[in-house]
């Protein structure tokens, strides 16, 4: 399944409380369960006024559907073309 990076612009994202992040996560999980298509939320990073999410899905359209049904912004959805890290140098 392709991997996508989703950029979500959420003013004050870095100030969301643990309870608010828990609620957002629960809503995302609920939407994933209802999609009835292959979909995996891998992880998300909160940084400043944005949340960067890593999701696996068959297409960017499915990513946008998840965002729409969850009430989340998906300002930029980009397919991952390669994954690198320290091990890439080996």
Phi and psi restraints in degrees (range 20) as a CNS / XPLOR table:
assign (resid 1 and name C) (resid 2 and name N)
       (resid 2 and name CA) (resid 2 and name C) 1.0 -62.8 20.0 2
assign (resid 2 and name N) (resid 2 and name CA)
       (resid 2 and name C) (resid 3 and name N) 1.0 151.8 20.0 2
assign (resid 2 and name C) (resid 3 and name N)
       (resid 3 and name CA) (resid 3 and name C) 1.0 -107.5 20.0 2
assign (resid 3 and name N) (resid 3 and name CA)
       (resid 3 and name C) (resid 4 and name N) 1.0 141.6 20.0 2
assign (resid 3 and name C) (resid 4 and name N)
       (resid 4 and name CA) (resid 4 and name C) 1.0 -129.3 20.0 2
assign (resid 4 and name N) (resid 4 and name CA)
       (resid 4 and name C) (resid 5 and name N) 1.0 147.1 20.0 2
assign (resid 4 and name C) (resid 5 and name N)
       (resid 5 and name CA) (resid 5 and name C) 1.0 -102.3 20.0 2
assign (resid 5 and name N) (resid 5 and name CA)
       (resid 5 and name C) (resid 6 and name N) 1.0 128.2 20.0 2
assign (resid 5 and name C) (resid 6 and name N)
       (resid 6 and name CA) (resid 6 and name C) 1.0 -113.8 20.0 2
assign (resid 6 and name N) (resid 6 and name CA)
       (resid 6 and name C) (resid 7 and name N) 1.0 126.9 20.0 2
assign (resid 6 and name C) (resid 7 and name N)
       (resid 7 and name CA) (resid 7 and name C) 1.0 -101.5 20.0 2
assign (resid 7 and name N) (resid 7 and name CA)
       (resid 7 and name C) (resid 8 and name N) 1.0 120.5 20.0 2
assign (resid 7 and name C) (resid 8 and name N)
       (resid 8 and name CA) (resid 8 and name C) 1.0 -115.0 20.0 2
assign (resid 8 and name N) (resid 8 and name CA)
       (resid 8 and name C) (resid 9 and name N) 1.0 117.7 20.0 2
assign (resid 8 and name C) (resid 9 and name N)
       (resid 9 and name CA) (resid 9 and name C) 1.0 -85.4 20.0 2
assign (resid 9 and name N) (resid 9 and name CA)
       (resid 9 and name C) (resid 10 and name N) 1.0 113.1 20.0 2
assign (resid 9 and name C) (resid 10 and name N)
       (resid 10 and name CA) (resid 10 and name C) 1.0 -134.7 20.0 2
assign (resid 10 and name N) (resid 10 and name CA)
       (resid 10 and name C) (resid 11 and name N) 1.0 97.9 20.0 2
assign (resid 10 and name C) (resid 11 and name N)
       (resid 11 and name CA) (resid 11 and name C) 1.0 -52.3 20.0 2
assign (resid 11 and name N) (resid 11 and name CA)
       (resid 11 and name C) (resid 12 and name N) 1.0 130.3 20.0 2
assign (resid 11 and name C) (resid 12 and name N)
       (resid 12 and name CA) (resid 12 and name C) 1.0 76.9 20.0 2
assign (resid 12 and name N) (resid 12 and name CA)
       (resid 12 and name C) (resid 13 and name N) 1.0 17.3 20.0 2
assign (resid 12 and name C) (resid 13 and name N)
       (resid 13 and name CA) (resid 13 and name C) 1.0 -54.7 20.0 2
assign (resid 13 and name N) (resid 13 and name CA)
       (resid 13 and name C) (resid 14 and name N) 1.0 -39.0 20.0 2
assign (resid 13 and name C) (resid 14 and name N)
       (resid 14 and name CA) (resid 14 and name C) 1.0 -71.7 20.0 2
assign (resid 14 and name N) (resid 14 and name CA)
       (resid 14 and name C) (resid 15 and name N) 1.0 -4.3 20.0 2
assign (resid 14 and name C) (resid 15 and name N)
       (resid 15 and name CA) (resid 15 and name C) 1.0 -107.4 20.0 2
assign (resid 15 and name N) (resid 15 and name CA)
       (resid 15 and name C) (resid 16 and name N) 1.0 2.5 20.0 2
assign (resid 15 and name C) (resid 16 and name N)
       (resid 16 and name CA) (resid 16 and name C) 1.0 -62.8 20.0 2
assign (resid 16 and name N) (resid 16 and name CA)
       (resid 16 and name C) (resid 17 and name N) 1.0 140.7 20.0 2
assign (resid 16 and name C) (resid 17 and name N)
       (resid 17 and name CA) (resid 17 and name C) 1.0 -78.0 20.0 2
assign (resid 17 and name N) (resid 17 and name CA)
       (resid 17 and name C) (resid 18 and name N) 1.0 161.8 20.0 2
assign (resid 17 and name C) (resid 18 and name N)
       (resid 18 and name CA) (resid 18 and name C) 1.0 -55.0 20.0 2
assign (resid 18 and name N) (resid 18 and name CA)
       (resid 18 and name C) (resid 19 and name N) 1.0 -37.1 20.0 2
assign (resid 18 and name C) (resid 19 and name N)
       (resid 19 and name CA) (resid 19 and name C) 1.0 -66.5 20.0 2
assign (resid 19 and name N) (resid 19 and name CA)
       (resid 19 and name C) (resid 20 and name N) 1.0 -40.3 20.0 2
assign (resid 19 and name C) (resid 20 and name N)
       (resid 20 and name CA) (resid 20 and name C) 1.0 -66.7 20.0 2
assign (resid 20 and name N) (resid 20 and name CA)
       (resid 20 and name C) (resid 21 and name N) 1.0 -41.2 20.0 2
assign (resid 20 and name C) (resid 21 and name N)
       (resid 21 and name CA) (resid 21 and name C) 1.0 -64.6 20.0 2
assign (resid 21 and name N) (resid 21 and name CA)
       (resid 21 and name C) (resid 22 and name N) 1.0 -38.3 20.0 2
assign (resid 21 and name C) (resid 22 and name N)
       (resid 22 and name CA) (resid 22 and name C) 1.0 -61.9 20.0 2
assign (resid 22 and name N) (resid 22 and name CA)
       (resid 22 and name C) (resid 23 and name N) 1.0 -44.0 20.0 2
assign (resid 22 and name C) (resid 23 and name N)
       (resid 23 and name CA) (resid 23 and name C) 1.0 -64.0 20.0 2
assign (resid 23 and name N) (resid 23 and name CA)
       (resid 23 and name C) (resid 24 and name N) 1.0 -42.1 20.0 2
assign (resid 23 and name C) (resid 24 and name N)
       (resid 24 and name CA) (resid 24 and name C) 1.0 -62.0 20.0 2
assign (resid 24 and name N) (resid 24 and name CA)
       (resid 24 and name C) (resid 25 and name N) 1.0 -43.6 20.0 2
assign (resid 24 and name C) (resid 25 and name N)
       (resid 25 and name CA) (resid 25 and name C) 1.0 -63.4 20.0 2
assign (resid 25 and name N) (resid 25 and name CA)
       (resid 25 and name C) (resid 26 and name N) 1.0 -42.9 20.0 2
assign (resid 25 and name C) (resid 26 and name N)
       (resid 26 and name CA) (resid 26 and name C) 1.0 -62.8 20.0 2
assign (resid 26 and name N) (resid 26 and name CA)
       (resid 26 and name C) (resid 27 and name N) 1.0 -41.9 20.0 2
assign (resid 26 and name C) (resid 27 and name N)
       (resid 27 and name CA) (resid 27 and name C) 1.0 -63.8 20.0 2
assign (resid 27 and name N) (resid 27 and name CA)
       (resid 27 and name C) (resid 28 and name N) 1.0 -43.1 20.0 2
assign (resid 27 and name C) (resid 28 and name N)
       (resid 28 and name CA) (resid 28 and name C) 1.0 -60.1 20.0 2
assign (resid 28 and name N) (resid 28 and name CA)
       (resid 28 and name C) (resid 29 and name N) 1.0 -46.5 20.0 2
assign (resid 28 and name C) (resid 29 and name N)
       (resid 29 and name CA) (resid 29 and name C) 1.0 -60.6 20.0 2
assign (resid 29 and name N) (resid 29 and name CA)
       (resid 29 and name C) (resid 30 and name N) 1.0 -40.6 20.0 2
assign (resid 29 and name C) (resid 30 and name N)
       (resid 30 and name CA) (resid 30 and name C) 1.0 -61.4 20.0 2
assign (resid 30 and name N) (resid 30 and name CA)
       (resid 30 and name C) (resid 31 and name N) 1.0 -44.6 20.0 2
assign (resid 30 and name C) (resid 31 and name N)
       (resid 31 and name CA) (resid 31 and name C) 1.0 -65.2 20.0 2
assign (resid 31 and name N) (resid 31 and name CA)
       (resid 31 and name C) (resid 32 and name N) 1.0 -43.8 20.0 2
assign (resid 31 and name C) (resid 32 and name N)
       (resid 32 and name CA) (resid 32 and name C) 1.0 -56.3 20.0 2
assign (resid 32 and name N) (resid 32 and name CA)
       (resid 32 and name C) (resid 33 and name N) 1.0 -45.5 20.0 2
assign (resid 32 and name C) (resid 33 and name N)
       (resid 33 and name CA) (resid 33 and name C) 1.0 -62.0 20.0 2
assign (resid 33 and name N) (resid 33 and name CA)
       (resid 33 and name C) (resid 34 and name N) 1.0 -30.4 20.0 2
assign (resid 33 and name C) (resid 34 and name N)
       (resid 34 and name CA) (resid 34 and name C) 1.0 -89.3 20.0 2
assign (resid 34 and name N) (resid 34 and name CA)
       (resid 34 and name C) (resid 35 and name N) 1.0 -7.8 20.0 2
assign (resid 34 and name C) (resid 35 and name N)
       (resid 35 and name CA) (resid 35 and name C) 1.0 -67.0 20.0 2
assign (resid 35 and name N) (resid 35 and name CA)
       (resid 35 and name C) (resid 36 and name N) 1.0 -32.0 20.0 2
assign (resid 35 and name C) (resid 36 and name N)
       (resid 36 and name CA) (resid 36 and name C) 1.0 59.1 20.0 2
assign (resid 36 and name N) (resid 36 and name CA)
       (resid 36 and name C) (resid 37 and name N) 1.0 30.4 20.0 2
assign (resid 36 and name C) (resid 37 and name N)
       (resid 37 and name CA) (resid 37 and name C) 1.0 -138.5 20.0 2
assign (resid 37 and name N) (resid 37 and name CA)
       (resid 37 and name C) (resid 38 and name N) 1.0 160.2 20.0 2
assign (resid 37 and name C) (resid 38 and name N)
       (resid 38 and name CA) (resid 38 and name C) 1.0 -59.2 20.0 2
assign (resid 38 and name N) (resid 38 and name CA)
       (resid 38 and name C) (resid 39 and name N) 1.0 128.9 20.0 2
assign (resid 38 and name C) (resid 39 and name N)
       (resid 39 and name CA) (resid 39 and name C) 1.0 -162.2 20.0 2
assign (resid 39 and name N) (resid 39 and name CA)
       (resid 39 and name C) (resid 40 and name N) 1.0 136.1 20.0 2
assign (resid 39 and name C) (resid 40 and name N)
       (resid 40 and name CA) (resid 40 and name C) 1.0 -139.9 20.0 2
assign (resid 40 and name N) (resid 40 and name CA)
       (resid 40 and name C) (resid 41 and name N) 1.0 124.9 20.0 2
assign (resid 40 and name C) (resid 41 and name N)
       (resid 41 and name CA) (resid 41 and name C) 1.0 -88.3 20.0 2
assign (resid 41 and name N) (resid 41 and name CA)
       (resid 41 and name C) (resid 42 and name N) 1.0 117.2 20.0 2
assign (resid 41 and name C) (resid 42 and name N)
       (resid 42 and name CA) (resid 42 and name C) 1.0 -86.1 20.0 2
assign (resid 42 and name N) (resid 42 and name CA)
       (resid 42 and name C) (resid 43 and name N) 1.0 -56.2 20.0 2
assign (resid 42 and name C) (resid 43 and name N)
       (resid 43 and name CA) (resid 43 and name C) 1.0 -168.6 20.0 2
assign (resid 43 and name N) (resid 43 and name CA)
       (resid 43 and name C) (resid 44 and name N) 1.0 168.0 20.0 2
assign (resid 43 and name C) (resid 44 and name N)
       (resid 44 and name CA) (resid 44 and name C) 1.0 -142.0 20.0 2
assign (resid 44 and name N) (resid 44 and name CA)
       (resid 44 and name C) (resid 45 and name N) 1.0 152.1 20.0 2
assign (resid 44 and name C) (resid 45 and name N)
       (resid 45 and name CA) (resid 45 and name C) 1.0 -125.0 20.0 2
assign (resid 45 and name N) (resid 45 and name CA)
       (resid 45 and name C) (resid 46 and name N) 1.0 127.2 20.0 2
assign (resid 45 and name C) (resid 46 and name N)
       (resid 46 and name CA) (resid 46 and name C) 1.0 -96.3 20.0 2
assign (resid 46 and name N) (resid 46 and name CA)
       (resid 46 and name C) (resid 47 and name N) 1.0 124.6 20.0 2
assign (resid 46 and name C) (resid 47 and name N)
       (resid 47 and name CA) (resid 47 and name C) 1.0 -148.1 20.0 2
assign (resid 47 and name N) (resid 47 and name CA)
       (resid 47 and name C) (resid 48 and name N) 1.0 111.6 20.0 2
assign (resid 47 and name C) (resid 48 and name N)
       (resid 48 and name CA) (resid 48 and name C) 1.0 61.3 20.0 2
assign (resid 48 and name N) (resid 48 and name CA)
       (resid 48 and name C) (resid 49 and name N) 1.0 -129.2 20.0 2
assign (resid 48 and name C) (resid 49 and name N)
       (resid 49 and name CA) (resid 49 and name C) 1.0 -93.5 20.0 2
assign (resid 49 and name N) (resid 49 and name CA)
       (resid 49 and name C) (resid 50 and name N) 1.0 23.8 20.0 2
assign (resid 49 and name C) (resid 50 and name N)
       (resid 50 and name CA) (resid 50 and name C) 1.0 -138.2 20.0 2
assign (resid 50 and name N) (resid 50 and name CA)
       (resid 50 and name C) (resid 51 and name N) 1.0 154.7 20.0 2
assign (resid 50 and name C) (resid 51 and name N)
       (resid 51 and name CA) (resid 51 and name C) 1.0 -122.5 20.0 2
assign (resid 51 and name N) (resid 51 and name CA)
       (resid 51 and name C) (resid 52 and name N) 1.0 126.3 20.0 2
assign (resid 51 and name C) (resid 52 and name N)
       (resid 52 and name CA) (resid 52 and name C) 1.0 -104.9 20.0 2
assign (resid 52 and name N) (resid 52 and name CA)
       (resid 52 and name C) (resid 53 and name N) 1.0 121.6 20.0 2
assign (resid 52 and name C) (resid 53 and name N)
       (resid 53 and name CA) (resid 53 and name C) 1.0 -114.9 20.0 2
assign (resid 53 and name N) (resid 53 and name CA)
       (resid 53 and name C) (resid 54 and name N) 1.0 146.1 20.0 2
assign (resid 53 and name C) (resid 54 and name N)
       (resid 54 and name CA) (resid 54 and name C) 1.0 -113.6 20.0 2
assign (resid 54 and name N) (resid 54 and name CA)
       (resid 54 and name C) (resid 55 and name N) 1.0 116.7 20.0 2
assign (resid 54 and name C) (resid 55 and name N)
       (resid 55 and name CA) (resid 55 and name C) 1.0 -130.1 20.0 2
assign (resid 55 and name N) (resid 55 and name CA)
       (resid 55 and name C) (resid 56 and name N) 1.0 153.8 20.0 2
assign (resid 55 and name C) (resid 56 and name N)
       (resid 56 and name CA) (resid 56 and name C) 1.0 -114.8 20.0 2
assign (resid 56 and name N) (resid 56 and name CA)
       (resid 56 and name C) (resid 57 and name N) 1.0 131.6 20.0 2
assign (resid 56 and name C) (resid 57 and name N)
       (resid 57 and name CA) (resid 57 and name C) 1.0 -159.0 20.0 2
assign (resid 57 and name N) (resid 57 and name CA)
       (resid 57 and name C) (resid 58 and name N) 1.0 166.9 20.0 2
assign (resid 57 and name C) (resid 58 and name N)
       (resid 58 and name CA) (resid 58 and name C) 1.0 -71.0 20.0 2
assign (resid 58 and name N) (resid 58 and name CA)
       (resid 58 and name C) (resid 59 and name N) 1.0 -24.7 20.0 2
assign (resid 58 and name C) (resid 59 and name N)
       (resid 59 and name CA) (resid 59 and name C) 1.0 -159.4 20.0 2
assign (resid 59 and name N) (resid 59 and name CA)
       (resid 59 and name C) (resid 60 and name N) 1.0 164.2 20.0 2
assign (resid 59 and name C) (resid 60 and name N)
       (resid 60 and name CA) (resid 60 and name C) 1.0 -65.0 20.0 2
assign (resid 60 and name N) (resid 60 and name CA)
       (resid 60 and name C) (resid 61 and name N) 1.0 -29.2 20.0 2
assign (resid 60 and name C) (resid 61 and name N)
       (resid 61 and name CA) (resid 61 and name C) 1.0 -62.7 20.0 2
assign (resid 61 and name N) (resid 61 and name CA)
       (resid 61 and name C) (resid 62 and name N) 1.0 -38.0 20.0 2
assign (resid 61 and name C) (resid 62 and name N)
       (resid 62 and name CA) (resid 62 and name C) 1.0 -68.3 20.0 2
assign (resid 62 and name N) (resid 62 and name CA)
       (resid 62 and name C) (resid 63 and name N) 1.0 -37.9 20.0 2
assign (resid 62 and name C) (resid 63 and name N)
       (resid 63 and name CA) (resid 63 and name C) 1.0 -60.2 20.0 2
assign (resid 63 and name N) (resid 63 and name CA)
       (resid 63 and name C) (resid 64 and name N) 1.0 -45.7 20.0 2
assign (resid 63 and name C) (resid 64 and name N)
       (resid 64 and name CA) (resid 64 and name C) 1.0 -66.8 20.0 2
assign (resid 64 and name N) (resid 64 and name CA)
       (resid 64 and name C) (resid 65 and name N) 1.0 -34.8 20.0 2
assign (resid 64 and name C) (resid 65 and name N)
       (resid 65 and name CA) (resid 65 and name C) 1.0 -63.0 20.0 2
assign (resid 65 and name N) (resid 65 and name CA)
       (resid 65 and name C) (resid 66 and name N) 1.0 -45.1 20.0 2
assign (resid 65 and name C) (resid 66 and name N)
       (resid 66 and name CA) (resid 66 and name C) 1.0 -56.8 20.0 2
assign (resid 66 and name N) (resid 66 and name CA)
       (resid 66 and name C) (resid 67 and name N) 1.0 -45.9 20.0 2
assign (resid 66 and name C) (resid 67 and name N)
       (resid 67 and name CA) (resid 67 and name C) 1.0 -63.1 20.0 2
assign (resid 67 and name N) (resid 67 and name CA)
       (resid 67 and name C) (resid 68 and name N) 1.0 -45.3 20.0 2
assign (resid 67 and name C) (resid 68 and name N)
       (resid 68 and name CA) (resid 68 and name C) 1.0 -62.4 20.0 2
assign (resid 68 and name N) (resid 68 and name CA)
       (resid 68 and name C) (resid 69 and name N) 1.0 -47.8 20.0 2
assign (resid 68 and name C) (resid 69 and name N)
       (resid 69 and name CA) (resid 69 and name C) 1.0 -68.6 20.0 2
assign (resid 69 and name N) (resid 69 and name CA)
       (resid 69 and name C) (resid 70 and name N) 1.0 -27.0 20.0 2
assign (resid 69 and name C) (resid 70 and name N)
       (resid 70 and name CA) (resid 70 and name C) 1.0 -89.4 20.0 2
assign (resid 70 and name N) (resid 70 and name CA)
       (resid 70 and name C) (resid 71 and name N) 1.0 -11.5 20.0 2
assign (resid 70 and name C) (resid 71 and name N)
       (resid 71 and name CA) (resid 71 and name C) 1.0 76.9 20.0 2
assign (resid 71 and name N) (resid 71 and name CA)
       (resid 71 and name C) (resid 72 and name N) 1.0 24.7 20.0 2
assign (resid 71 and name C) (resid 72 and name N)
       (resid 72 and name CA) (resid 72 and name C) 1.0 -101.6 20.0 2
assign (resid 72 and name N) (resid 72 and name CA)
       (resid 72 and name C) (resid 73 and name N) 1.0 145.1 20.0 2
assign (resid 72 and name C) (resid 73 and name N)
       (resid 73 and name CA) (resid 73 and name C) 1.0 -72.5 20.0 2
assign (resid 73 and name N) (resid 73 and name CA)
       (resid 73 and name C) (resid 74 and name N) 1.0 151.7 20.0 2
assign (resid 73 and name C) (resid 74 and name N)
       (resid 74 and name CA) (resid 74 and name C) 1.0 -137.9 20.0 2
assign (resid 74 and name N) (resid 74 and name CA)
       (resid 74 and name C) (resid 75 and name N) 1.0 75.3 20.0 2
assign (resid 74 and name C) (resid 75 and name N)
       (resid 75 and name CA) (resid 75 and name C) 1.0 -66.3 20.0 2
assign (resid 75 and name N) (resid 75 and name CA)
       (resid 75 and name C) (resid 76 and name N) 1.0 -31.5 20.0 2
assign (resid 75 and name C) (resid 76 and name N)
       (resid 76 and name CA) (resid 76 and name C) 1.0 -146.7 20.0 2
assign (resid 76 and name N) (resid 76 and name CA)
       (resid 76 and name C) (resid 77 and name N) 1.0 126.6 20.0 2
assign (resid 76 and name C) (resid 77 and name N)
       (resid 77 and name CA) (resid 77 and name C) 1.0 -121.3 20.0 2
assign (resid 77 and name N) (resid 77 and name CA)
       (resid 77 and name C) (resid 78 and name N) 1.0 115.6 20.0 2
assign (resid 77 and name C) (resid 78 and name N)
       (resid 78 and name CA) (resid 78 and name C) 1.0 -125.3 20.0 2
assign (resid 78 and name N) (resid 78 and name CA)
       (resid 78 and name C) (resid 79 and name N) 1.0 126.2 20.0 2
assign (resid 78 and name C) (resid 79 and name N)
       (resid 79 and name CA) (resid 79 and name C) 1.0 -69.8 20.0 2
assign (resid 79 and name N) (resid 79 and name CA)
       (resid 79 and name C) (resid 80 and name N) 1.0 141.6 20.0 2
assign (resid 79 and name C) (resid 80 and name N)
       (resid 80 and name CA) (resid 80 and name C) 1.0 -82.3 20.0 2
assign (resid 80 and name N) (resid 80 and name CA)
       (resid 80 and name C) (resid 81 and name N) 1.0 127.1 20.0 2
assign (resid 80 and name C) (resid 81 and name N)
       (resid 81 and name CA) (resid 81 and name C) 1.0 -98.1 20.0 2
assign (resid 81 and name N) (resid 81 and name CA)
       (resid 81 and name C) (resid 82 and name N) 1.0 -20.5 20.0 2
assign (resid 81 and name C) (resid 82 and name N)
       (resid 82 and name CA) (resid 82 and name C) 1.0 -162.5 20.0 2
assign (resid 82 and name N) (resid 82 and name CA)
       (resid 82 and name C) (resid 83 and name N) 1.0 155.9 20.0 2
assign (resid 82 and name C) (resid 83 and name N)
       (resid 83 and name CA) (resid 83 and name C) 1.0 -121.8 20.0 2
assign (resid 83 and name N) (resid 83 and name CA)
       (resid 83 and name C) (resid 84 and name N) 1.0 127.8 20.0 2
assign (resid 83 and name C) (resid 84 and name N)
       (resid 84 and name CA) (resid 84 and name C) 1.0 -129.6 20.0 2
assign (resid 84 and name N) (resid 84 and name CA)
       (resid 84 and name C) (resid 85 and name N) 1.0 163.5 20.0 2
assign (resid 84 and name C) (resid 85 and name N)
       (resid 85 and name CA) (resid 85 and name C) 1.0 -171.1 20.0 2
assign (resid 85 and name N) (resid 85 and name CA)
       (resid 85 and name C) (resid 86 and name N) 1.0 -169.8 20.0 2
assign (resid 85 and name C) (resid 86 and name N)
       (resid 86 and name CA) (resid 86 and name C) 1.0 -55.0 20.0 2
assign (resid 86 and name N) (resid 86 and name CA)
       (resid 86 and name C) (resid 87 and name N) 1.0 -34.1 20.0 2
assign (resid 86 and name C) (resid 87 and name N)
       (resid 87 and name CA) (resid 87 and name C) 1.0 -67.4 20.0 2
assign (resid 87 and name N) (resid 87 and name CA)
       (resid 87 and name C) (resid 88 and name N) 1.0 -20.2 20.0 2
assign (resid 87 and name C) (resid 88 and name N)
       (resid 88 and name CA) (resid 88 and name C) 1.0 -63.4 20.0 2
assign (resid 88 and name N) (resid 88 and name CA)
       (resid 88 and name C) (resid 89 and name N) 1.0 -27.7 20.0 2
assign (resid 88 and name C) (resid 89 and name N)
       (resid 89 and name CA) (resid 89 and name C) 1.0 -75.0 20.0 2
assign (resid 89 and name N) (resid 89 and name CA)
       (resid 89 and name C) (resid 90 and name N) 1.0 -15.9 20.0 2
